[in-house]
Amino acid sequence: MERLHPDEIAIDVDLVRGLVEQSFPHLASEPVLRSLASGSSNSIYRLGNTLAVRLPRQPGGGATIRKEARWLHQLAPQLPTRIPHVLGLGAPGLGYPEDWSITTWGEGHEPRRRLRGPQSVATGRDLARFITTLRDAPIPPEAISDPALRSYRGEPLQAFDTEFRDLVDECRSLDLDLDLDHALRLWDDAVSAASRLPPLSTWYHGDLLAENLLLDGNSGLSAVLDFGGLAIGNPLVDLVVAWDLLDQDGLAAFRVALAIGDDEWTAARGWALFLSLMTFPYYRTSMPGRCAARLALARFVLAHGVQDRA
């Protein structure tokens, strides 16, 4: 397994097979195969043809696994798009220190490039419907008091002004071929817009990006994956997916479907820049594919910022 973090937990096929046998003996005969869908927070393994095993890469990561098991079964019936179903939690063992889970394996294909034309428009509308429905889902009292459902990504954008400027300074030394001065101008616009928005607290996905979506042929969205960032707070960060995946027509369809005002749109664009720039210093050598995707996202935001302001 590639090492992405200084405190990476060692995981391999033999360990996963042993953990499954220990916690789910009735599934022990199913073949185990490492999946290319593994991300920065969890290693993903296929278990047979229809299941997946999710194992945190770092100490403490079991908290997000438990969160998904606690809340996804309540949210799933309310959402218009398929999400993973957590079939069970696995216990630490065989030297592996974290809780892990077995989930359903999502059907569909991962978007490998920016969508174009009718598929972009259809997917933009599907994403808007998913975001709206998730925002509108009732929040039980026990969710409001659950500390696992709090994240910096639900905080007001203006709280990160100093951090963003530090990231810009750090990125200047990385030879990214980005107009970072323009990024600062768009960031200033975003912070100003965010300061005018009323407080809002709803459910949000927290990591709604192309890498966590599955598509269904040319017809649009098939599934939304990886709810490790699920939280309650300001949901603006979920709009970043539009700049990450859609072309200009899809972006317009997404915005119309959400009925987004100028301030919300401008502030969300700031989140897209923030998430992009924070990727490069940490993952520049360990995840070149992710850095390339975030570079494309940042360039798209910068290229369309002037048009949005016109």
Secondary structure as UniProt FT lines:
FT   TURN            6..7
FT   HELIX           13..23
FT   HELIX           25..27
FT   TURN            28..29
FT   STRAND          32..34
FT   TURN            36..37
FT   STRAND          42..47
FT   TURN            48..50
FT   STRAND          51..56
FT   TURN            59..61
FT   HELIX           62..75
FT   HELIX           76..78
FT   STRAND          86..90
FT   TURN            94..95
FT   STRAND          100..104
FT   HELIX           117..136
FT   HELIX           141..144
FT   HELIX           147..149
FT   HELIX           152..154
FT   HELIX           157..160
FT   HELIX           161..171
FT   TURN            172..173
FT   HELIX           180..196
FT   STRAND          202..204
FT   HELIX           210..212
FT   STRAND          213..215
FT   TURN            217..218
FT   STRAND          221..224
FT   TURN            228..229
FT   STRAND          231..233
FT   HELIX           235..239
FT   HELIX           240..245
FT   HELIX           248..258
FT   HELIX           262..283
FT   TURN            284..286
FT   HELIX           288..309
//
